[in-house]
Amino acid sequence: MSNTVFHMDNQWLPFTPNRTFKQDPRVFVGAEGMHFTTHDGKKVIDGISSLWCVGAGHNRRPINEAIKNQLDTLDYATAFQASNDKAFKAAQMIADMAPGDLNKVLFCNSGSEAADTALKVALAYHRARGEGHRNVFIGREKGYHGVNFGGMSVGGLPANRKVYGAQLLPRVDHMRFIHDPVNHAYIHHEEPVWAEDPLLELENRILVLHDPSNIAAVIVEPIAGSAGWYIPPQGYVKRLREICDKHGILLIFDEVITGFGRLGVNFGADYYGVVPDMLNFAKAVTNGVIPLGGVICRDFIYDAMMNANSPAHAIEFFHGYTYSGHPVACAAAIATLDLMKEENLFARAGQQGRVLGDAMHSALKGLPNVVGIRTLGLAGAVELASIPGTPGKRAYDIFMDCFHHGVWVRPAGENIVICPPYIVQDAHIDQIVQTLADSIRRHA
Ligand SMILES: Cc1ncc(COP(=O)(O)O)c(C=O)c1O
């Protein structure tokens, strides 16, 4: 690659080994449907929806047109003490899609901001009700809620936390992880039935230690996405809801990955039949085209904050971003959600998820170093035996090798994750899975 095309000296790449990147760069200059085009003219299939974002596939004209129209109509308007028509419309569409009385949408720009917003709402809500002492947060080991300090604190991915340990939020605890590699290494579109109840630890240790009356909120991803698509055991999500209800603890679902169709339905909350008190979203809501995130809150949370004894001109919640409800992002969300509905893409994700699950289990099980496969919805992970002394290297090498064979997958620890756009066809799934299988064999 020639540096006359573009210079790589100034961009510090996120979540990327910068030192080696330039020796073998992955640079995309175009995308259409299921594929990227690289700077040197290669076609690469997007096996991960560009990090769980591009549900409808790349370069969708209705979304692009909506953005262009919005730019020509209202490019931007301040979000404080005012709003815009697209923000109201997007909020209404999102609230209509959300289950139960999840009706109030606080917009932000990313999943990380959604996490910190939700945690702040939890504290402010409890305080508005005279329970300001409820300030403990409970996350889960290997949870991922973005990279800001709140989300990182309740998150449980060790590599993301270790450098910042001394400055993470105090009064945070973590539930145990939800993986049983001995009895449930292979999960094929099912909810594993565990002999033991992993939530006993929450009830008998964590709640007792902090006292339930001090706990503000529990935050979980319905399915642990960034860690590598780890699926909770049967009954877990419902029981978590019951425990939170019993103790007046808010339950936050981080649905940045599971939201907007990945499981074949609107949200993970729908999949599990559980309504959380807050639901975080981002990514697929705009098909990834423009940053937009948010937190959908149940009515009672909003009502409690509005009933605070303060004068009518006083702001009820001192929080917001310059770009909260940005009209261009909201126009993109409206067009995305319309398109998803028009093309019935959530149902398609569910249907193609079966095809992906079948393909992964039949092509990858039994290959060298494969120690687990977990599929549910339109996503799956294959777990590989760690190379002693170099954790993550096998998955990284396979990811790079797949790229060189025209397939973009995601390394996550010892896992390779596949989560293609909802428009994926059987032949694409075949190509992705067969390329991965060949690569796993090459790295035996
Ligand atoms: C569950 C979850 N929460 C939060 C985030 C952070 O989102 P962002 O990268 O938009 O800040 C992610 C990103 O992958 C995520 O998967």
The ligand as a Tripos MOL2 file, in Angstrom:
@<TRIPOS>MOLECULE
LIG
   16    16     1     0     0
SMALL
NO_CHARGES

@<TRIPOS>ATOM
      1 C1        -23.6740   -4.0030   24.9990 C.3       1 LIG1
      2 C2        -22.8620   -2.8230   24.5940 C.ar      1 LIG1
      3 N1        -22.9340   -1.6920   25.3000 N.ar      1 LIG1
      4 C3        -22.2420   -0.6080   24.9710 C.ar      1 LIG1
      5 C4        -21.4060   -0.6060   23.8880 C.ar      1 LIG1
      6 C5        -20.6110    0.6140   23.5480 C.3       1 LIG1
      7 O1        -21.1120    1.2230   22.4410 O.3       1 LIG1
      8 P1        -20.2670    2.3830   21.7090 P.3       1 LIG1
      9 O2        -19.0710    1.7190   21.1230 O.co2     1 LIG1
     10 O3        -21.2510    2.8930   20.7030 O.co2     1 LIG1
     11 O4        -19.9280    3.3940   22.7390 O.co2     1 LIG1
     12 C6        -21.3060   -1.7470   23.1040 C.ar      1 LIG1
     13 C7        -20.4240   -1.7740   21.9260 C.2       1 LIG1
     14 O5        -20.1750   -2.7820   21.3280 O.2       1 LIG1
     15 C8        -22.0350   -2.8860   23.4740 C.ar      1 LIG1
     16 O6        -21.9380   -4.0310   22.7890 O.3       1 LIG1
@<TRIPOS>BOND
     1     1     2 1
     2     2     3 ar
     3     2    15 ar
     4     3     4 ar
     5     4     5 ar
     6     5     6 1
     7     5    12 ar
     8     6     7 1
     9     7     8 1
    10     8     9 2
    11     8    10 1
    12     8    11 1
    13    12    13 1
    14    12    15 ar
    15    13    14 2
    16    15    16 1
@<TRIPOS>SUBSTRUCTURE
     1 LIG1         1 GROUP 0 **** ****
